[in-house]
Amino acid sequence: MSYRAEYIWTDGTSPTAKLRSKTKIINDSAAELPIWGFDGSSTNQAEGHASDRVLKPVFSCPDPIRGGDNVLVMCEVLNTDMTPHESNTRAALAEVAEKFAAQEPIFGIEQEYTFFEGDRPLGFPVGGFPAAQGGYYCGVGADEIFGRDVVEAHLENCLMAGLGISGINAEVMPGQWEFQVGPLSPLEVSDQLWIARWLLYRTAEEFGVSATLDPKPVKGDWNGAGAHTNFSTKAMREGYDAIITACESLGEGSKPLDHVKNYGAGIDDRLTGLHETAPWNEYSYGVSDRGASVRIPWQVEKDGKGYIEDRRPNANVDPYVVTRLIVDTCCTALEKAGQV
């Protein structure tokens, strides 16, 4: 019995990779998903004289769009000698995740995004602006909420795919929404976030709108779009000293800029110190402080254990990169402190 497998991968577009996909017919339902190939010269991943690139399946789930036995397949890109392509950021994460697996790092990523209808955000009047932001966050009613039908359809598709979706909500700007993936391990949360992004774009197609991860889709006094990244290890889930060690490690030496420069293109447009952000070139952490670089939730301080939220990553961040950086920085510090 044959079925359709939608092979999905990230391309080599700079500074922000795009998602690509194509369909393979699998004729043997008992066989493992095979490697496949594509024309890398059309995805900024090769030159025409040596254009073949390899797709290696790393995660698959039911395809909620096509239904039946069909599947979605997240792939990493390899060269023809089976080494990771230079655009393959998953391979580096896999090494770091394995190195620190004993610390049991887990993530929850809050993916913000904005719907557009043509050249304007959904809910923005033609040639003008809506009422100032404030009533749209977690709002209800046709005068404040735009795109809920798309959001609900996307949520249903993610659930049918078996992804680790943990919630949705309307955000601060009209037409701006968020979904959360996790808590999951570094590779799981990253693979599943990419699939959830693909499903967002694919679902929005059916409604004639587009979704963007632009970190500052509207200039001026409007919130940007981020991917707040929640993180913990076994030690952090058991004691508060490890929470502080993790927060301090993210602010040591060159770490703040090492992270921020890899937290998504356009970071300085969003991290201005306004609109619930800390300045991109300053590092801070605090309890219940949404104006800090890293927030310690109030219940974490109260319970004396839990997780931290890195509020700096942009909506367009590569989850393979952000999770690798946080695991490497925090787990290294926790290991040195004997908090493992």
C-alpha positions as CSV (number, residue, x, y, z in Angstrom):
1,M,0.0,0.0,0.0
2,S,1.5,3.3,-1.0
3,Y,1.4,6.6,0.9
4,R,2.7,10.1,0.5
5,A,5.6,11.5,2.5
6,E,6.1,15.3,2.5
7,Y,9.8,15.8,2.9
8,I,10.5,19.1,4.7
9,W,13.8,20.9,5.1
10,T,15.4,24.3,5.8
11,D,17.2,25.9,2.9
12,G,20.3,28.1,2.7
13,T,18.6,31.5,2.4
14,S,20.5,34.1,4.4
15,P,20.1,35.6,6.9
16,T,16.9,33.6,7.6
17,A,16.4,30.1,6.3
18,K,13.1,29.3,4.6
19,L,11.2,26.0,4.7
20,R,11.0,23.9,1.6
21,S,9.1,20.6,0.9
22,K,8.2,18.1,-1.7
23,T,6.3,14.9,-1.9
24,K,7.6,11.4,-2.2
25,I,5.4,8.4,-2.9
26,I,6.4,5.5,-0.7
27,N,5.3,2.1,-2.1
28,D,6.3,-0.1,0.7
29,S,4.5,0.8,3.9
30,A,6.8,-1.4,6.0
31,A,10.1,0.2,4.8
32,E,12.0,2.9,6.6
33,L,11.8,6.4,5.2
34,P,14.6,6.5,2.6
35,I,17.1,9.3,2.0
36,W,16.1,11.5,-0.9
37,G,17.6,14.3,-2.9
38,F,17.0,17.8,-4.3
39,D,18.4,20.6,-6.5
40,G,20.5,22.6,-4.0
41,S,21.2,25.3,-6.7
42,S,17.5,26.3,-6.4
43,T,17.6,26.6,-2.6
44,N,20.9,28.5,-2.0
45,Q,22.6,25.3,-0.9
46,A,24.7,24.5,-4.0
47,E,26.0,25.7,-7.3
48,G,24.6,24.4,-10.6
49,H,27.7,22.5,-11.6
50,A,27.4,20.3,-8.4
51,S,23.8,20.8,-7.3
52,D,22.8,17.5,-5.7
53,R,22.0,17.6,-2.0
54,V,20.7,14.8,0.2
55,L,17.6,14.8,2.5
56,K,18.0,12.5,5.5
57,P,14.7,11.9,7.5
58,V,15.1,12.7,11.2
59,F,11.5,13.0,12.5
60,S,8.2,12.0,11.1
61,C,4.5,12.4,12.1
62,P,1.1,11.9,10.7
63,D,0.1,14.4,7.9
64,P,-3.1,16.1,9.1
65,I,-3.6,17.9,5.8
66,R,-3.7,14.8,3.6
67,G,-4.8,12.4,6.4
68,G,-4.8,8.6,6.0
69,D,-1.3,6.9,6.3
70,N,0.4,10.0,4.8
71,V,3.3,11.6,6.8
72,L,5.3,14.8,7.3
73,V,9.0,14.2,7.4
74,M,11.5,16.6,8.8
75,C,14.9,16.2,7.2
76,E,18.4,17.4,7.6
77,V,20.5,18.3,4.6
78,L,23.7,16.4,3.8
79,N,26.3,16.7,1.1
80,T,26.6,13.7,-1.2
81,D,29.5,12.3,0.9
82,M,26.9,12.2,3.8
83,T,28.6,14.9,5.8
84,P,26.3,17.7,7.2
85,H,25.8,20.6,4.7
86,E,27.0,24.0,5.9
87,S,23.3,25.0,6.3
88,N,22.6,22.0,8.5
89,T,22.4,23.5,12.0
90,R,20.8,20.3,13.5
91,A,24.0,18.3,13.3
92,A,25.8,20.7,15.8
93,L,22.8,20.6,18.2
94,A,22.9,16.8,18.1
95,E,26.5,16.8,19.3
96,V,25.8,19.2,22.2
97,A,22.6,17.5,23.2
98,E,24.4,14.2,23.4
99,K,27.2,15.7,25.4
100,F,24.9,17.1,28.1
101,A,22.1,14.4,27.9
102,A,22.8,13.4,31.5
103,Q,21.6,16.8,32.7
104,E,18.2,16.2,31.0
105,P,17.8,19.6,29.4
106,I,14.2,20.4,28.2
107,F,12.7,23.4,26.4
108,G,9.4,25.1,25.8
109,I,9.4,27.6,22.9
110,E,6.8,30.3,22.5
111,Q,6.4,31.0,18.8
112,E,4.9,34.4,18.0
113,Y,3.9,35.2,14.4
114,T,1.8,37.7,12.5
115,F,-0.8,37.1,9.8
116,F,-0.7,39.3,6.7
117,E,-3.3,39.9,4.1
118,G,-1.5,41.3,1.1
119,D,0.9,44.0,2.3
120,R,-0.8,44.7,5.7
121,P,-1.2,42.8,8.9
122,L,-4.6,41.1,9.3
123,G,-6.8,43.5,11.2
124,F,-5.1,46.7,10.0
125,P,-7.4,48.9,7.9
126,V,-6.4,49.8,4.3
127,G,-4.2,52.9,4.4
128,G,-4.3,53.3,8.1
129,F,-3.8,51.9,11.6
130,P,-6.1,50.2,14.1
131,A,-6.6,51.4,17.7
132,A,-3.5,51.3,19.8
133,Q,-2.4,48.0,21.1
134,G,-3.6,46.9,24.6
135,G,-6.9,45.2,24.1
136,Y,-5.8,42.6,21.6
137,Y,-3.7,40.4,23.9
138,C,-5.8,37.3,24.8
139,G,-8.8,39.3,23.5
140,V,-12.2,38.2,22.3
141,G,-14.6,39.7,19.8
142,A,-14.5,40.6,16.1
143,D,-13.3,44.1,16.8
144,E,-10.1,42.9,18.5
145,I,-9.4,39.4,17.2
146,F,-8.3,38.7,13.6
147,G,-7.4,35.2,12.2
148,R,-8.9,33.0,14.9
149,D,-10.3,30.6,12.3
150,V,-6.7,30.1,10.9
151,V,-5.3,29.7,14.4
152,E,-7.8,27.1,15.4
153,A,-7.3,25.1,12.2
154,H,-3.5,25.2,12.7
155,L,-3.9,24.0,16.3
156,E,-6.1,21.2,15.2
157,N,-3.5,20.2,12.5
158,C,-0.7,20.2,15.1
159,L,-2.7,18.1,17.5
160,M,-3.6,15.6,14.7
161,A,0.1,15.4,13.8
162,G,0.9,14.5,17.4
163,L,3.2,17.5,18.0
164,G,3.9,18.6,21.5
165,I,1.8,21.8,21.3
166,S,1.0,23.1,24.8
167,G,-1.1,26.2,24.0
168,I,-2.1,29.2,21.9
169,N,-3.0,32.8,22.5
170,A,-3.7,36.1,20.7
171,E,-0.8,38.5,21.1
172,V,-0.4,42.3,21.7
173,M,-0.7,43.5,18.1
174,P,-3.7,42.9,15.9
175,G,-3.3,39.8,13.7
176,Q,-0.4,38.6,15.9
177,W,-0.6,35.2,17.6
178,E,1.5,32.7,19.5
179,F,1.7,28.9,19.9
180,Q,3.9,27.0,22.3
181,V,5.8,23.8,21.7
182,G,7.2,21.7,24.6
183,P,8.4,20.8,27.1
184,L,10.6,18.6,25.0
185,S,14.2,17.7,24.6
186,P,16.4,20.0,22.5
187,L,16.2,17.9,19.3
188,E,12.5,17.1,19.8
189,V,11.4,20.7,20.4
190,S,13.4,21.9,17.4
191,D,12.2,19.3,15.0
192,Q,8.6,19.8,16.1
193,L,8.8,23.6,16.0
194,W,9.9,23.4,12.3
195,I,7.1,21.1,11.5
196,A,4.6,23.4,13.4
197,R,5.9,26.3,11.4
198,W,5.4,24.4,8.1
199,L,1.9,23.6,9.2
200,L,1.3,27.2,10.0
201,Y,2.2,28.3,6.5
202,R,0.4,25.4,4.9
203,T,-2.8,26.0,6.9
204,A,-2.8,29.7,6.2
205,E,-2.7,28.9,2.5
206,E,-6.2,27.5,2.8
207,F,-7.5,30.9,4.1
208,G,-5.7,33.1,1.6
209,V,-3.5,34.8,4.2
210,S,0.2,34.5,4.9
211,A,2.1,34.1,8.2
212,T,5.4,35.9,8.9
213,L,8.0,35.4,11.6
214,D,9.3,39.0,11.0
215,P,10.6,40.2,14.4
216,K,9.3,43.7,13.8
217,P,6.5,43.5,11.2
218,V,5.2,47.0,11.9
219,K,7.6,49.8,12.8
220,G,6.7,52.2,15.6
221,D,4.8,51.7,18.8
222,W,3.9,48.1,18.1
223,N,5.2,45.0,19.8
224,G,7.6,42.8,17.8
225,A,7.4,39.0,17.5
226,G,9.7,36.8,19.5
227,A,10.3,33.1,20.3
228,H,10.7,33.2,24.1
229,T,12.7,30.1,25.0
230,N,12.0,28.4,28.3
231,F,14.8,26.1,29.6
232,S,15.6,23.8,32.5
233,T,17.8,20.9,33.5
234,K,17.2,18.3,36.1
235,A,19.2,20.3,38.7
236,M,17.2,23.5,37.9
237,R,14.0,21.5,38.4
238,E,15.2,20.4,41.8
239,G,16.9,23.6,43.3
240,Y,17.1,27.4,43.0
241,D,20.9,27.6,43.1
242,A,21.0,26.0,39.7
243,I,18.5,28.6,38.4
244,I,20.8,31.4,39.4
245,T,23.9,29.6,38.0
246,A,22.1,29.3,34.6
247,C,21.1,33.0,34.6
248,E,24.5,34.1,35.6
249,S,26.2,32.0,32.9
250,L,24.2,33.6,30.1
251,G,25.6,37.0,31.2
252,E,29.3,36.0,31.5
253,G,32.0,37.6,29.3
254,S,31.1,37.6,25.7
255,K,28.1,35.2,26.1
256,P,25.4,37.9,25.8
257,L,26.5,39.0,22.4
258,D,27.5,35.5,21.3
259,H,23.9,34.5,21.9
260,V,22.1,37.6,20.6
261,K,23.9,37.6,17.3
262,N,22.5,34.2,16.6
263,Y,19.0,34.8,18.0
264,G,17.5,35.8,14.6
265,A,18.0,38.5,12.0
266,G,16.7,42.0,12.9
267,I,17.4,41.5,16.6
268,D,18.2,45.2,17.2
269,D,14.9,46.3,15.7
270,R,13.0,44.3,18.3
271,L,15.2,44.4,21.4
272,T,15.1,48.1,22.0
273,G,14.3,48.2,25.7
274,L,10.7,49.0,24.9
275,H,7.6,46.8,24.3
276,E,8.6,44.2,26.9
277,T,12.2,43.8,25.8
278,A,15.6,44.4,27.2
279,P,18.1,46.3,25.0
280,W,20.0,43.9,22.6
281,N,23.4,45.0,23.9
282,E,22.7,44.7,27.6
283,Y,22.1,41.6,29.7
284,S,19.9,41.4,32.8
285,Y,17.8,38.8,34.6
286,G,15.1,39.2,37.2
287,V,12.0,37.6,38.8
288,S,8.8,38.3,36.9
289,D,10.5,40.9,34.9
290,R,9.4,41.0,31.2
291,G,11.8,43.9,30.6
292,A,14.8,41.7,31.4
293,S,16.8,39.6,29.0
294,V,16.0,36.5,31.1
295,R,13.0,36.1,33.3
296,I,12.6,33.9,36.3
297,P,8.9,33.2,36.7
298,W,7.5,34.2,40.1
299,Q,6.4,30.7,40.9
300,V,10.0,29.5,40.3
301,E,11.3,31.8,43.0
302,K,8.4,30.8,45.3
303,D,8.9,27.0,44.7
304,G,12.7,27.3,44.8
305,K,13.0,25.3,41.5
306,G,11.8,25.3,37.9
307,Y,13.0,27.0,34.7
308,I,14.1,30.2,33.2
309,E,12.8,32.2,30.1
310,D,15.2,33.7,27.7
311,R,13.2,36.5,26.2
312,R,15.7,37.6,23.6
313,P,15.2,35.1,20.7
314,N,13.4,36.5,17.7
315,A,10.4,34.8,16.1
316,N,12.6,34.0,13.1
317,V,15.3,32.3,15.2
318,D,16.6,28.9,14.2
319,P,15.5,26.5,17.1
320,Y,18.5,24.2,16.4
321,V,20.8,27.2,17.1
322,V,19.1,28.7,20.1
323,T,18.7,25.4,21.9
324,R,22.3,24.5,21.2
325,L,23.6,27.8,22.5
326,I,21.6,27.7,25.7
327,V,22.4,24.0,26.5
328,D,26.1,24.6,25.8
329,T,26.3,27.7,27.9
330,C,24.1,26.7,30.9
331,C,25.0,23.1,31.1
332,T,28.8,23.9,31.0
333,A,28.3,26.3,33.9
334,L,26.2,23.9,35.8
335,E,28.7,21.1,35.3
336,K,31.5,23.3,36.6
337,A,29.4,24.3,39.6
338,G,28.7,20.6,40.4
339,Q,25.0,21.2,39.9
340,V,24.1,18.3,37.7
